């Protein structure tokens, strides 16, 4: 745990907002498992090689993100796979596209595991009476499925997706909607996420949150003005929360 603005962590937060993907669990192994399953199925259904599938997928993803901009649909694997099949030289293939999406998310979710002590941290919040809100990009259906599979659906009070708010982070809409769902908050609000530009900058600008950056290993040595603290494991975060005063 590295505190850059230690004075902000003497008081217990009135609410805690958290990102989901790559903050509460590791995204990369889940995505790799999903892509491997989708590539295998694409070869089985249409004879597309793994290399061609990867190239078409990457091109499709870039094309859709450029066209749609920072909105929830720009993360849609259903759209990615539809355009992947098209870029591979096929006309629309509804059955294949739906099967690819299902194969991807089935393998992705099978690989999803909460970071150690993340569930304990959410339980600490619940016991202390501090409401928790997930503020995340992507569409609501898959984020709801992730929450249930990870076992945090009963530990989180509210969910805000960019599909609901209308824009991905760092747009202010999602952060503001989270506070609106809470009915207003008196006192400091923590935001915990893994992205400096999306989470830290966005939360600081939108709601003047106390920001905590989740990093994969040791906290970065270079400071960023939007980051109040950084940590690599939830055990350290639990200790920080335990030492805050009411």
C-alpha positions as a LaTeX table, in Angstrom:
\begin{tabular}{lrrr}
\hline
Residue & $x$ (\AA) & $y$ (\AA) & $z$ (\AA) \\
\hline
Unk1 & 0.00 & 0.00 & 0.00 \\
Unk2 & 1.38 & 3.40 & $-0.97$ \\
Unk3 & $-0.41$ & 6.49 & 0.34 \\
Unk4 & 0.24 & 9.64 & $-1.65$ \\
Unk5 & $-2.31$ & 11.75 & 0.25 \\
Unk6 & $-2.37$ & 10.08 & 3.67 \\
Unk7 & $-4.54$ & 12.79 & 5.24 \\
Unk8 & $-7.48$ & 11.62 & 3.08 \\
Unk9 & $-7.51$ & 8.21 & 4.78 \\
Unk10 & $-8.03$ & 9.18 & 8.40 \\
Unk11 & $-11.82$ & 9.28 & 8.06 \\
Unk12 & $-13.99$ & 6.28 & 7.23 \\
Unk13 & $-15.61$ & 6.60 & 3.78 \\
Unk14 & $-19.32$ & 7.30 & 3.58 \\
Unk15 & $-19.51$ & 5.05 & 0.50 \\
Unk16 & $-17.15$ & 2.99 & $-1.62$ \\
Unk17 & $-17.41$ & 2.81 & $-5.41$ \\
Unk18 & $-15.54$ & 0.06 & $-7.22$ \\
Unk19 & $-14.69$ & $-0.88$ & $-10.76$ \\
Unk20 & $-15.28$ & $-4.57$ & $-11.57$ \\
Unk21 & $-13.06$ & $-5.85$ & $-14.37$ \\
Unk22 & $-9.39$ & $-6.22$ & $-13.45$ \\
Unk23 & $-10.10$ & $-4.59$ & $-10.09$ \\
Unk24 & $-11.89$ & $-7.39$ & $-8.25$ \\
Unk25 & $-10.55$ & $-10.20$ & $-10.46$ \\
Unk26 & $-7.87$ & $-10.64$ & $-13.13$ \\
Unk27 & $-9.16$ & $-9.86$ & $-16.62$ \\
Unk28 & $-6.32$ & $-11.23$ & $-18.78$ \\
Unk29 & $-6.58$ & $-14.98$ & $-18.01$ \\
Unk30 & $-10.37$ & $-14.84$ & $-18.37$ \\
Unk31 & $-10.16$ & $-13.10$ & $-21.73$ \\
Unk32 & $-7.49$ & $-15.54$ & $-22.92$ \\
Unk33 & $-9.68$ & $-18.51$ & $-21.99$ \\
Unk34 & $-12.68$ & $-16.98$ & $-23.76$ \\
Unk35 & $-10.75$ & $-16.20$ & $-26.91$ \\
Unk36 & $-9.27$ & $-19.70$ & $-27.05$ \\
Unk37 & $-12.74$ & $-21.24$ & $-26.80$ \\
Unk38 & $-14.14$ & $-18.90$ & $-29.48$ \\
Unk39 & $-11.23$ & $-19.55$ & $-31.85$ \\
Unk40 & $-11.65$ & $-23.30$ & $-31.48$ \\
Unk41 & $-15.36$ & $-23.06$ & $-32.24$ \\
Unk42 & $-14.78$ & $-20.76$ & $-35.25$ \\
Unk43 & $-12.45$ & $-23.36$ & $-36.73$ \\
Unk44 & $-14.98$ & $-26.12$ & $-36.08$ \\
Unk45 & $-17.91$ & $-24.19$ & $-37.58$ \\
Unk46 & $-16.24$ & $-22.43$ & $-40.53$ \\
Unk47 & $-12.68$ & $-23.71$ & $-40.81$ \\
Unk48 & $-11.18$ & $-20.35$ & $-39.79$ \\
Unk49 & $-7.59$ & $-20.78$ & $-38.60$ \\
Unk50 & $-6.59$ & $-19.49$ & $-35.18$ \\
Unk51 & $-4.31$ & $-16.87$ & $-36.73$ \\
Unk52 & $-6.97$ & $-15.60$ & $-39.14$ \\
Unk53 & $-9.55$ & $-15.57$ & $-36.37$ \\
Unk54 & $-7.30$ & $-13.48$ & $-34.13$ \\
Unk55 & $-6.51$ & $-11.02$ & $-36.92$ \\
Unk56 & $-10.14$ & $-10.65$ & $-37.97$ \\
Unk57 & $-11.22$ & $-10.25$ & $-34.35$ \\
Unk58 & $-8.64$ & $-7.56$ & $-33.61$ \\
Unk59 & $-9.60$ & $-5.67$ & $-36.77$ \\
Unk60 & $-13.30$ & $-6.01$ & $-35.96$ \\
Unk61 & $-12.80$ & $-4.76$ & $-32.41$ \\
Unk62 & $-10.80$ & $-1.73$ & $-33.57$ \\
Unk63 & $-13.35$ & $-0.94$ & $-36.27$ \\
Unk64 & $-16.31$ & $-1.08$ & $-33.89$ \\
Unk65 & $-14.61$ & 0.96 & $-31.18$ \\
Unk66 & $-13.71$ & 3.64 & $-33.70$ \\
Unk67 & $-17.25$ & 3.75 & $-35.07$ \\
Unk68 & $-19.19$ & 3.57 & $-31.81$ \\
Unk69 & $-16.99$ & 5.60 & $-29.49$ \\
Unk70 & $-16.82$ & 5.18 & $-25.69$ \\
Unk71 & $-20.19$ & 3.52 & $-25.07$ \\
Unk72 & $-21.20$ & 0.13 & $-23.67$ \\
Unk73 & $-21.86$ & $-1.42$ & $-27.08$ \\
Unk74 & $-18.24$ & $-0.82$ & $-28.04$ \\
Unk75 & $-17.34$ & $-3.68$ & $-25.66$ \\
Unk76 & $-19.94$ & $-6.13$ & $-27.01$ \\
Unk77 & $-18.44$ & $-9.52$ & $-27.85$ \\
Unk78 & $-21.59$ & $-10.26$ & $-29.83$ \\
Unk79 & $-20.81$ & $-7.37$ & $-32.18$ \\
Unk80 & $-17.12$ & $-8.28$ & $-32.24$ \\
Unk81 & $-17.86$ & $-11.84$ & $-33.31$ \\
Unk82 & $-20.45$ & $-10.80$ & $-35.88$ \\
Unk83 & $-17.93$ & $-8.50$ & $-37.53$ \\
Unk84 & $-15.15$ & $-11.09$ & $-37.13$ \\
Unk85 & $-17.13$ & $-13.62$ & $-39.16$ \\
Unk86 & $-17.88$ & $-10.98$ & $-41.78$ \\
Unk87 & $-14.25$ & $-9.94$ & $-42.05$ \\
Unk88 & $-13.33$ & $-13.59$ & $-42.47$ \\
Unk89 & $-15.33$ & $-13.57$ & $-45.72$ \\
Unk90 & $-18.72$ & $-14.84$ & $-44.67$ \\
Unk91 & $-22.16$ & $-13.27$ & $-44.85$ \\
Unk92 & $-24.12$ & $-12.89$ & $-41.63$ \\
Unk93 & $-24.11$ & $-16.14$ & $-39.65$ \\
Unk94 & $-26.60$ & $-15.71$ & $-36.76$ \\
Unk95 & $-26.15$ & $-19.20$ & $-35.32$ \\
Unk96 & $-22.35$ & $-19.03$ & $-35.43$ \\
Unk97 & $-22.21$ & $-15.55$ & $-33.90$ \\
Unk98 & $-24.45$ & $-16.49$ & $-30.99$ \\
Unk99 & $-22.51$ & $-19.70$ & $-30.42$ \\
Unk100 & $-19.20$ & $-17.83$ & $-30.43$ \\
Unk101 & $-20.42$ & $-15.33$ & $-27.89$ \\
Unk102 & $-21.74$ & $-18.07$ & $-25.62$ \\
Unk103 & $-18.51$ & $-20.08$ & $-25.92$ \\
Unk104 & $-16.45$ & $-17.00$ & $-25.11$ \\
Unk105 & $-18.37$ & $-16.01$ & $-22.01$ \\
Unk106 & $-18.70$ & $-19.60$ & $-20.76$ \\
Unk107 & $-14.93$ & $-20.06$ & $-20.79$ \\
Unk108 & $-14.33$ & $-16.51$ & $-19.52$ \\
Unk109 & $-16.59$ & $-16.97$ & $-16.51$ \\
Unk110 & $-15.18$ & $-20.42$ & $-15.76$ \\
Unk111 & $-11.76$ & $-18.78$ & $-15.37$ \\
Unk112 & $-12.94$ & $-15.85$ & $-13.22$ \\
Unk113 & $-11.75$ & $-15.86$ & $-9.61$ \\
Unk114 & $-11.86$ & $-12.98$ & $-7.14$ \\
Unk115 & $-8.54$ & $-11.58$ & $-5.99$ \\
Unk116 & $-7.57$ & $-12.85$ & $-2.52$ \\
Unk117 & $-9.31$ & $-10.93$ & 0.27 \\
Unk118 & $-11.53$ & $-8.97$ & $-2.15$ \\
Unk119 & $-14.64$ & $-10.67$ & $-0.77$ \\
Unk120 & $-13.40$ & $-10.07$ & 2.78 \\
Unk121 & $-13.01$ & $-6.37$ & 2.00 \\
Unk122 & $-16.59$ & $-6.18$ & 0.71 \\
Unk123 & $-17.69$ & $-7.95$ & 3.90 \\
Unk124 & $-15.78$ & $-5.38$ & 5.96 \\
Unk125 & $-17.79$ & $-2.66$ & 4.24 \\
Unk126 & $-21.06$ & $-4.48$ & 4.87 \\
Unk127 & $-20.30$ & $-4.99$ & 8.56 \\
Unk128 & $-19.31$ & $-1.33$ & 8.93 \\
Unk129 & $-22.50$ & $-0.19$ & 7.20 \\
Unk130 & $-20.61$ & 1.44 & 4.33 \\
Unk131 & $-22.55$ & 1.04 & 1.06 \\
Unk132 & $-20.69$ & $-0.38$ & $-1.95$ \\
Unk133 & $-21.47$ & 0.42 & $-5.59$ \\
Unk134 & $-19.99$ & $-1.20$ & $-8.70$ \\
Unk135 & $-19.38$ & 1.41 & $-11.42$ \\
Unk136 & $-18.32$ & $-0.37$ & $-14.57$ \\
Unk137 & $-18.17$ & $-0.15$ & $-18.34$ \\
Unk138 & $-19.84$ & $-2.75$ & $-20.58$ \\
Unk139 & $-23.42$ & $-3.99$ & $-20.83$ \\
Unk140 & $-25.56$ & $-4.83$ & $-17.83$ \\
Unk141 & $-26.35$ & $-8.48$ & $-18.58$ \\
Unk142 & $-22.79$ & $-9.79$ & $-18.57$ \\
Unk143 & $-21.75$ & $-7.64$ & $-15.61$ \\
Unk144 & $-24.70$ & $-9.00$ & $-13.62$ \\
Unk145 & $-23.65$ & $-12.53$ & $-14.55$ \\
Unk146 & $-20.09$ & $-11.84$ & $-13.41$ \\
Unk147 & $-21.28$ & $-10.49$ & $-10.07$ \\
Unk148 & $-23.41$ & $-13.57$ & $-9.42$ \\
Unk149 & $-20.70$ & $-16.02$ & $-10.47$ \\
Unk150 & $-18.07$ & $-14.23$ & $-8.38$ \\
Unk151 & $-20.41$ & $-14.31$ & $-5.38$ \\
Unk152 & $-20.50$ & $-10.56$ & $-4.81$ \\
Unk153 & $-24.12$ & $-9.91$ & $-5.80$ \\
Unk154 & $-25.22$ & $-9.94$ & $-2.16$ \\
Unk155 & $-22.20$ & $-7.89$ & $-1.04$ \\
Unk156 & $-22.80$ & $-4.89$ & $-3.30$ \\
Unk157 & $-25.67$ & $-2.47$ & $-2.82$ \\
Unk158 & $-25.88$ & $-0.95$ & $-6.29$ \\
Unk159 & $-24.64$ & $-1.46$ & $-9.84$ \\
Unk160 & $-24.07$ & 1.17 & $-12.52$ \\
Unk161 & $-22.98$ & 0.10 & $-16.02$ \\
Unk162 & $-22.06$ & 2.34 & $-18.91$ \\
Unk163 & $-25.02$ & 0.83 & $-20.76$ \\
Unk164 & $-27.25$ & 2.38 & $-18.11$ \\
Unk165 & $-25.43$ & 5.70 & $-17.73$ \\
Unk166 & $-24.87$ & 6.21 & $-21.45$ \\
Unk167 & $-21.09$ & 6.58 & $-21.54$ \\
Unk168 & $-17.92$ & 4.76 & $-20.51$ \\
Unk169 & $-15.66$ & 6.12 & $-17.84$ \\
Unk170 & $-14.12$ & 8.70 & $-17.47$ \\
Unk171 & $-17.43$ & 10.39 & $-18.36$ \\
Unk172 & $-19.03$ & 11.83 & $-15.24$ \\
Unk173 & $-22.42$ & 10.18 & $-15.86$ \\
Unk174 & $-21.67$ & 6.83 & $-14.23$ \\
Unk175 & $-20.08$ & 8.29 & $-11.12$ \\
Unk176 & $-22.92$ & 10.77 & $-10.67$ \\
Unk177 & $-25.55$ & 8.07 & $-11.17$ \\
Unk178 & $-23.89$ & 5.97 & $-8.47$ \\
Unk179 & $-24.25$ & 8.79 & $-5.95$ \\
Unk180 & $-27.82$ & 9.41 & $-7.07$ \\
Unk181 & $-28.69$ & 5.77 & $-6.40$ \\
Unk182 & $-27.25$ & 6.15 & $-2.92$ \\
Unk183 & $-29.57$ & 9.09 & $-2.37$ \\
Unk184 & $-26.71$ & 11.47 & $-1.77$ \\
Unk185 & $-23.67$ & 10.99 & 0.44 \\
Unk186 & $-22.31$ & 13.05 & 3.30 \\
Unk187 & $-18.62$ & 12.43 & 3.77 \\
Unk188 & $-15.74$ & 11.12 & 1.67 \\
Unk189 & $-16.36$ & 8.67 & $-1.16$ \\
Unk190 & $-13.67$ & 6.18 & $-2.12$ \\
Unk191 & $-13.28$ & 4.99 & $-5.69$ \\
Unk192 & $-11.27$ & 1.82 & $-6.31$ \\
Unk193 & $-10.22$ & 0.89 & $-9.84$ \\
Unk194 & $-7.36$ & $-0.29$ & $-12.04$ \\
Unk195 & $-7.34$ & 2.47 & $-14.68$ \\
Unk196 & $-5.74$ & 5.85 & $-14.13$ \\
Unk197 & $-7.44$ & 7.56 & $-17.07$ \\
Unk198 & $-10.86$ & 5.96 & $-16.71$ \\
Unk199 & $-11.22$ & 5.34 & $-12.98$ \\
Unk200 & $-8.89$ & 7.69 & $-11.13$ \\
Unk201 & $-9.15$ & 10.76 & $-13.36$ \\
Unk202 & $-12.86$ & 10.19 & $-13.97$ \\
Unk203 & $-13.82$ & 9.73 & $-10.32$ \\
Unk204 & $-11.70$ & 12.65 & $-9.15$ \\
Unk205 & $-13.14$ & 15.03 & $-11.74$ \\
Unk206 & $-16.76$ & 13.90 & $-11.48$ \\
Unk207 & $-17.31$ & 13.50 & $-7.73$ \\
Unk208 & $-14.00$ & 14.52 & $-6.11$ \\
Unk209 & $-13.54$ & 10.94 & $-4.91$ \\
Unk210 & $-10.67$ & 9.68 & $-2.80$ \\
Unk211 & $-9.01$ & 7.43 & $-5.37$ \\
Unk212 & $-7.29$ & 4.09 & $-4.85$ \\
Unk213 & $-5.51$ & 2.44 & $-7.76$ \\
Unk214 & $-5.42$ & $-1.37$ & $-7.87$ \\
Unk215 & $-2.15$ & $-2.46$ & $-9.50$ \\
Unk216 & $-1.04$ & $-5.92$ & $-10.57$ \\
Unk217 & 2.24 & $-5.98$ & $-8.65$ \\
Unk218 & 4.17 & $-3.36$ & $-6.73$ \\
Unk219 & 2.63 & 0.13 & $-6.75$ \\
Unk220 & 4.12 & 2.34 & $-9.47$ \\
Unk221 & 6.90 & 4.66 & $-8.43$ \\
Unk222 & 5.75 & 7.57 & $-10.61$ \\
Unk223 & 3.01 & 9.59 & $-8.93$ \\
Unk224 & $-0.11$ & 10.76 & $-10.72$ \\
Unk225 & $-2.11$ & 13.72 & $-9.46$ \\
Unk226 & $-5.41$ & 11.79 & $-9.69$ \\
Unk227 & $-4.18$ & 8.86 & $-7.55$ \\
Unk228 & $-4.44$ & 9.25 & $-3.77$ \\
Unk229 & $-3.24$ & 5.72 & $-2.95$ \\
Unk230 & $-2.20$ & 2.55 & $-4.75$ \\
Unk231 & $-2.21$ & $-1.07$ & $-3.62$ \\
Unk232 & $-1.57$ & $-4.51$ & $-5.03$ \\
Unk233 & $-3.55$ & $-6.72$ & $-2.66$ \\
Unk234 & $-6.84$ & $-6.44$ & $-0.81$ \\
Unk235 & $-5.31$ & $-7.51$ & 2.50 \\
Unk236 & $-3.52$ & $-4.15$ & 2.58 \\
Unk237 & $-6.74$ & $-2.38$ & 1.67 \\
Unk238 & $-8.52$ & $-4.12$ & 4.53 \\
Unk239 & $-5.87$ & $-2.87$ & 6.94 \\
Unk240 & $-6.21$ & 0.67 & 5.64 \\
Unk241 & $-9.98$ & 0.58 & 6.02 \\
Unk242 & $-9.72$ & $-0.88$ & 9.53 \\
Unk243 & $-7.56$ & 2.06 & 10.62 \\
Unk244 & $-9.96$ & 4.75 & 9.44 \\
Unk245 & $-11.99$ & 6.46 & 12.14 \\
Unk246 & $-15.75$ & 6.95 & 12.27 \\
\hline
\end{tabular}
